[in-house]
Amino acid sequence: MPISLLVAAAVAACPLVNADTDFDAVEAIVTGSREDMAGMVTCLGEPDPAVRDEGAFSAFVTALRAGRMTVEKRADLIDLLAEAASPAIEGHDEAGFMGPFAVLVMAEVARTDRIEPWLDKDERYRLARFAALYLESITDYRGFVPGEGWRHGVAHGADLMMQLALNPDLDPEAGKGMLAAIHQKVAPSSHAYRFGEPARMARPVIYLAAREVMTDEEWGLWFDTLYSEEEAARGNRYADEVALIRMHNARAFALEIMAISGRLGDSPVVTLADHAQRIVSRTGP
């Protein structure tokens, strides 16, 4: 199952645009041809949220969660979704819908492998690498736009990582690759998160910590380089918009880590709270 980023995005026409009232999107996915499924993937990039979200995305979720898609169809779907998301990764998705929604459906496919494994080790590793590549590539931080609906690329990328992080068969090195990508997106200086992105990124971090993919020393370095003592010591940070955006993004993420880890009792995750607390202290008034 090659997850190739070197092929053009799916260009089949979306069958939900001007569809007959009796068109069954779930059946098109489950019993249709590969071309039918490619058309449904194309719908994920439609500007109309009723087509994109309520129609196409909901149909994929229904088909996958009902267990109606064969392993072969799921494998084909991963490749179609990777093809569809490639323009976003390469910076050519100006409308900005296809990448986030293709990745969100990919999270649903990854969920099926978590519940009943069907990918092999290498395929799962490549899926995790794709998730990291997608998250690292994001420059479009749009969340909800009235009249247009959701894009939410960072959150959707984190959702794919969450499903992979929950999978006990995920290779620890793949987990480390996802953590490196999350590290890049926790505290950007160009955009202030306001649509719940820090919480969504915190979840895969928590689940990977529970699997002990890194030592406590490695976690300490991971958090300390999110927002360092040197950065906190800058005298003009409260008079610099870029510094303020980065500081509050880091603080929001650290608070989410503390909130979640504090509820997990004796889990290895609780040690993350101490690392996150240092960021909270550094970003306080």
N, C-alpha and C positions, 0 to 999 in steps of 0.2 A: 504494500500500500504506500506508494510514494506520495509524500505531501510536497508537491512541487510548487515553487513560487515562480517558475520560469515560463509559465503558460498564461495565455490570456484569460481574463475573467469570463465566466459563463455569459453568453450573449443571447440565449434563448429568450423568446418573448414571454413575459409574465402572463400566465393564463387567467389570473384573477382580474386583470384589467378588462373591463367590458365583458366579464364572464356571464354566461347564462345563469339564471337563478338556481338551476338544478346542478351546477358544477360542484363536485365534491373534491375539495382540495386534499383531504386526508387520503381518499382513494387514489388520487393522482400520484401521491407520494408512495403509497403502499403497493399498489398493483400496476401502476403505470410503468412506462419504459424509463431508461436512464435520461432520455431527452425530456420526458415529462417532469422528472425530478429536477433536471437542470432549469426548466422553466419556473418551477416553484422556488428554486434558489434565487433566480433573477428577481422574483417578487420581493425578496428581502431588501432590495435596494430601491424600491419604489418610494417616491416622495409622499404618497398618501398614507398616513398612519393606519387607516382602516385596511388597506391592502397589505401593507408591510407587517404590521404588528398583530392586528386582530385577525387577519386572513392567513398570511403565510407562516409567520412565526407560531401562531397558535396551532396551525395544522401540523407543523413539524413536531411540536411538543406532544400533541395528542397521539400522533403515530408512534413516536419513540416511547412514550411512557406507557402506552398500551401494549408494548412488546410486539408490534405488528410488522416491524421491519426486519428482514433477514440480515444476517451478518454481511452478506454480499452487498445488499443495498446500503447498509450503514458504512461499509468501506467506500463504496462509490460516493456516498454523501460527503464523507470527510474530504475526499479529493475535490469534489465540486465546490465545497465551501472554501477550501484553501485557494482554489483558483479564483473564486469570487472575491476573496479578501485581499488578494495580491496587489490590486491597485492601491488599496489603502496603505498597505505596508510600504509600497514604493512611492507614496505621496501623491497619487493621482486620483484620489476619490474626493472630488470637490464637493459633491452633494453630502457625502459623509455618512450615509445610511448603511451601505452595503457591508463595509468592514465590521462595524459593531454588531450588526444582526447576524451576519454569517458566523462570527465568533460565538455569539450567544447560542445559536443552534448547535455549534460544535460542542459547547458545554453540555448540551443535552445528549449528544452522542457519547461524549466522554462519560457521562453518568451511566449509560447502559453498560459500559465496560467496567465501571466500578461495581455495579450491582451483580453482574455476571460476566466475568472476564472473557473477552473474545479477541482482543488485540494481543500480539506477542510483545515481548520486551522491547524490541527495537522500534516497533510501530508506536508503542506508548511513549517511548523516549522522543521520537520525532514529533509526536503530538505536543509534548511538553515543550520541545524546542520551538515549535511553531507558536505556541502560546507566548513564550518569552519574546520571540521576534516581533510578534504583533504588538505586545505591550510596549516594548522598547521604541517601536516606530511611531507611536502616536504623537501627533502634533495638533490634532483637532480635539479640543477639550470640550466641545459643545455637549451639554446634557439635554435638558428639556427646553424646547423652543415652542412657545405658543403658536398653534396653527400648523406646526411641523411635527411635533411629537419628540420622541427620544432619539438620540444618537448614543451617548454614554459609553464611548469606546473604552475608557479606562475601567469602568465598572464591569463591562461585559468581558473584557480581557481577564479581569480578576475572577470573574465567575467561572471561566474555563479553567483557570488555575486552581480554584477551589475544588472542582470536581476531580481534577488530577491529584491534588494534595490529599484528598480523602481516600484515594485508591491505595490499598496496602501493597499492591504490586508495582507501584511507581519506583523506579530506580532512584536512590538518594541523590545521585549526581544530577538527575533531571530536576529534582526538587531544588538543588542549589542553583541551577540555571534560572529557574523561575524566581527564586529569591533575589538574584542579581537584577533581574528585570524590574521587579517590584521596587527594589531599592532606588532605581532611576526615576520612578514615577511618584514616589511618596511625597516629595516636597519640591515640585517644580517652582521656579521663580517667575514663570511667565503667566501663570493662571492660578487663581484662588478657587479651590474646590468648594462647591456649594450644593452638590446633589448626592451626597452620601458616599463619595468615592473613597475616603479614608476607611470607612467601615468595610467596604467591599474588599479593599486590599488587605485589611487586617485579617480577614478570615483565612485565606490560604496560608498566610504567615503563621497563624495560630495552629492550623492543622499540620503544617510541616514541622513546627516545633514539637508537637505531640509525637511525631514520628522520629524525633531526635536525628534529623538529617545534618545538624551542625552541633558542635560542642558549645558549651556556655561561653568559652573564650571567643569563639567565632561569632556568636550572637552579640557579645559585647561590642566587637568591632563593627558588626553590621549596624547596630543602633548608633554607636558613637560617630560613625561617618555619615549618618543621616543628617545630623545637626551637631556639629562639633563644638567643643569649648571655645575654640578660636573664633568661630563664627558668632557664638553667643557674646563674646567679649567686644564685638565691634561697637564703638561708641555711638555711631550714627544710625543704628539699625531702625530706630523708631522714627527716623526722618527720611527713610528710604523705602519707597513703595515696593521695589523688587525684594528687598530684604524682609519686609513685613509679610509679603505673600509667602515666601519660602518658610519663614518662621512659623506662621500660623498653620500652614499645611503640615509641617512636621509635628506641631503640637496636637493637631486634630488626630493624626494617625496614632501618636503615642497614647493619647487618651482612649482611643478605641481599643488598643492592645491592652491597656490596663483594665478597662471595663470588662473585656471578655475573659482575660486570664484570671481575674479575681473571682470568677464564678466556677473555676474548674478544679478546686480542691487540691489533690495531691499530684495532679498531672505535671509532667515536666514543663508545661507551658507557663506555670506560675512564675518561673524564674524570669520570663520576659518582662514581667511587670517592673522589676528592678531596673532593667535596661531602659524601658520606656520612661520610667520616673525621672531618669537623668535628663531626658529631652524635655519633659514637662518643667523641670526645674530651670533648665537653661532658657526656656521660652517664656517664663513667667515675667510679670511686670517688675 
